[in-house]
Amino acid sequence: MPEIIWEEPFCGEGNNCFRIGTDADGNAYIAVAGQEDTYLTDTAAALRNLIREIKAGKADHLL
């Protein structure tokens, strides 16, 4: 398991919280807060694009 440095949880409306993390190799991770052992991983660019889409209201149902 890679060593992931997690940021503080981000909570959307309705108390849906997730965390974003990175590792030393530049990979990005996203997980439900409190369940960081079960995560999705991708490049930092892909994760950044996902977050932009969520903030733009295109994927708010994911939160």
PyRosetta script that sets phi, psi and omega in degrees:
from pyrosetta import init, pose_from_sequence

init()
pose = pose_from_sequence("MPEIIWEEPFCGEGNNCFRIGTDADGNAYIAVAGQEDTYLTDTAAALRNLIREIKAGKADHLL")
pose.set_psi(1, 129.6)
pose.set_omega(1, 180.0)
pose.set_phi(2, -68.1)
pose.set_psi(2, 155.6)
pose.set_omega(2, 174.4)
pose.set_phi(3, -82.7)
pose.set_psi(3, 112.2)
pose.set_omega(3, -176.5)
pose.set_phi(4, -105.2)
pose.set_psi(4, 132.1)
pose.set_omega(4, 175.1)
pose.set_phi(5, -99.4)
pose.set_psi(5, 110.5)
pose.set_omega(5, -176.3)
pose.set_phi(6, -89.8)
pose.set_psi(6, 139.9)
pose.set_omega(6, 172.7)
pose.set_phi(7, -82.6)
pose.set_psi(7, 172.2)
pose.set_omega(7, 176.1)
pose.set_phi(8, -62.4)
pose.set_psi(8, 149.4)
pose.set_omega(8, 179.7)
pose.set_phi(9, -61.9)
pose.set_psi(9, 145.1)
pose.set_omega(9, 173.0)
pose.set_phi(10, -109.3)
pose.set_psi(10, 125.1)
pose.set_omega(10, -177.9)
pose.set_phi(11, -115.4)
pose.set_psi(11, 123.9)
pose.set_omega(11, 176.5)
pose.set_phi(12, -87.1)
pose.set_psi(12, -170.4)
pose.set_omega(12, 177.7)
pose.set_phi(13, -64.0)
pose.set_psi(13, 143.1)
pose.set_omega(13, 179.0)
pose.set_phi(14, 83.2)
pose.set_psi(14, 13.7)
pose.set_omega(14, 177.5)
pose.set_phi(15, 63.4)
pose.set_psi(15, 28.2)
pose.set_omega(15, 172.2)
pose.set_phi(16, -83.2)
pose.set_psi(16, 112.4)
pose.set_omega(16, -174.4)
pose.set_phi(17, -115.0)
pose.set_psi(17, 139.8)
pose.set_omega(17, 173.7)
pose.set_phi(18, -136.4)
pose.set_psi(18, 164.7)
pose.set_omega(18, 178.6)
pose.set_phi(19, -126.4)
pose.set_psi(19, 148.7)
pose.set_omega(19, 176.9)
pose.set_phi(20, -115.3)
pose.set_psi(20, 138.8)
pose.set_omega(20, 179.4)
pose.set_phi(21, -139.3)
pose.set_psi(21, 166.7)
pose.set_omega(21, 176.0)
pose.set_phi(22, -137.7)
pose.set_psi(22, 160.8)
pose.set_omega(22, 174.3)
pose.set_phi(23, -120.9)
pose.set_psi(23, 179.3)
pose.set_omega(23, -176.2)
pose.set_phi(24, -66.7)
pose.set_psi(24, -20.2)
pose.set_omega(24, -179.8)
pose.set_phi(25, -88.8)
pose.set_psi(25, 0.6)
pose.set_omega(25, 178.5)
pose.set_phi(26, 87.2)
pose.set_psi(26, 10.3)
pose.set_omega(26, 175.6)
pose.set_phi(27, -77.6)
pose.set_psi(27, 151.5)
pose.set_omega(27, 178.6)
pose.set_phi(28, -112.7)
pose.set_psi(28, 149.0)
pose.set_omega(28, -176.9)
pose.set_phi(29, -134.4)
pose.set_psi(29, 148.7)
pose.set_omega(29, 174.4)
pose.set_phi(30, -137.8)
pose.set_psi(30, 138.3)
pose.set_omega(30, -178.7)
pose.set_phi(31, -149.8)
pose.set_psi(31, 156.6)
pose.set_omega(31, 172.3)
pose.set_phi(32, -68.9)
pose.set_psi(32, 134.0)
pose.set_omega(32, 179.8)
pose.set_phi(33, -57.0)
pose.set_psi(33, 131.6)
pose.set_omega(33, -178.8)
pose.set_phi(34, 92.1)
pose.set_psi(34, -8.7)
pose.set_omega(34, 179.9)
pose.set_phi(35, -129.9)
pose.set_psi(35, 44.6)
pose.set_omega(35, -174.0)
pose.set_phi(36, -67.6)
pose.set_psi(36, -12.6)
pose.set_omega(36, 177.2)
pose.set_phi(37, -78.6)
pose.set_psi(37, -9.9)
pose.set_omega(37, 175.4)
pose.set_phi(38, -118.9)
pose.set_psi(38, 102.7)
pose.set_omega(38, -173.4)
pose.set_phi(39, -135.0)
pose.set_psi(39, 164.5)
pose.set_omega(39, 170.2)
pose.set_phi(40, -105.0)
pose.set_psi(40, 146.9)
pose.set_omega(40, 178.3)
pose.set_phi(41, -131.1)
pose.set_psi(41, 149.8)
pose.set_omega(41, 178.4)
pose.set_phi(42, -164.8)
pose.set_psi(42, -173.0)
pose.set_omega(42, 176.0)
pose.set_phi(43, -73.4)
pose.set_psi(43, 158.6)
pose.set_omega(43, 177.9)
pose.set_phi(44, -61.5)
pose.set_psi(44, -35.3)
pose.set_omega(44, 180.0)
pose.set_phi(45, -64.9)
pose.set_psi(45, -41.5)
pose.set_omega(45, 179.7)
pose.set_phi(46, -66.2)
pose.set_psi(46, -41.3)
pose.set_omega(46, 178.8)
pose.set_phi(47, -66.0)
pose.set_psi(47, -40.7)
pose.set_omega(47, 178.4)
pose.set_phi(48, -61.2)
pose.set_psi(48, -41.6)
pose.set_omega(48, 178.7)
pose.set_phi(49, -64.6)
pose.set_psi(49, -41.8)
pose.set_omega(49, 177.0)
pose.set_phi(50, -58.3)
pose.set_psi(50, -45.2)
pose.set_omega(50, -178.8)
pose.set_phi(51, -65.0)
pose.set_psi(51, -39.3)
pose.set_omega(51, 176.8)
pose.set_phi(52, -60.8)
pose.set_psi(52, -42.0)
pose.set_omega(52, 179.8)
pose.set_phi(53, -65.4)
pose.set_psi(53, -40.7)
pose.set_omega(53, 178.1)
pose.set_phi(54, -63.1)
pose.set_psi(54, -47.4)
pose.set_omega(54, -179.0)
pose.set_phi(55, -64.2)
pose.set_psi(55, -29.1)
pose.set_omega(55, 179.5)
pose.set_phi(56, -79.2)
pose.set_psi(56, -2.6)
pose.set_omega(56, 178.0)
pose.set_phi(57, 85.0)
pose.set_psi(57, 6.6)
pose.set_omega(57, -177.9)
pose.set_phi(58, -80.9)
pose.set_psi(58, -19.4)
pose.set_omega(58, -176.2)
pose.set_phi(59, -140.8)
pose.set_psi(59, 35.3)
pose.set_omega(59, -176.0)
pose.set_phi(60, -65.4)
pose.set_psi(60, -19.0)
pose.set_omega(60, 177.6)
pose.set_phi(61, -67.6)
pose.set_psi(61, -16.9)
pose.set_omega(61, 177.7)
pose.set_phi(62, -71.6)
pose.set_psi(62, -23.8)
pose.set_omega(62, -179.3)
pose.set_phi(63, -83.7)
pose.dump_pdb("model.pdb")
